[in-house]
């Protein structure tokens, strides 16, 4: 009788573990992952690549202005070599948030930034490549100021300020990671 209870308890634990581990929620929603993959594909001009998650120690993450504790920092690998890095972020707009990616060269200069999903009717100008190209070539450790280093956008002030701050924070964060030999 005691053996049957132990077996039943063991079976229940196994089933619960299988259920919770077998149905793990994907951390990056499929639509966002598709847009991220497309941005990487077109920016690095490769046929095949992988995104390797870069895990950042929580203590080091506390020293960075950007959140690096989730599925948001990747090494872009193609043909067995490092093509660059990708940071997937979220920034506030007037009433919602938008998803963006900053793609880096291996030397940690910005290769491209792109708004992946914008959820508002106003302020979409922040997603124009004409405005976003201002971030290209910026280096890790740089600090950017809206209206000084980065031109403003009439009608998208909140989103443009938010994107500028987000990119500035990730540049500073990349420098912290570089100083701590993560790259």
Secondary structure, 3 states (H helix, E strand, C coil): CHHHHHHHHHHHHHHHHHHHHHCCCCCCCHHHHHHHHHHHHHHHCCCCCEEEECCCCHHHHCCCCCCCCCCCEEEEEECCEEEEEEEEEEEECCCCEEEEEEEEECCCEEEEEEEEEECCCCCHHHHCHHHHHHHCCCECCCCCCECCCECCCCCCHHHHHHHHHHHHHHHHHHHHHHHCCCC
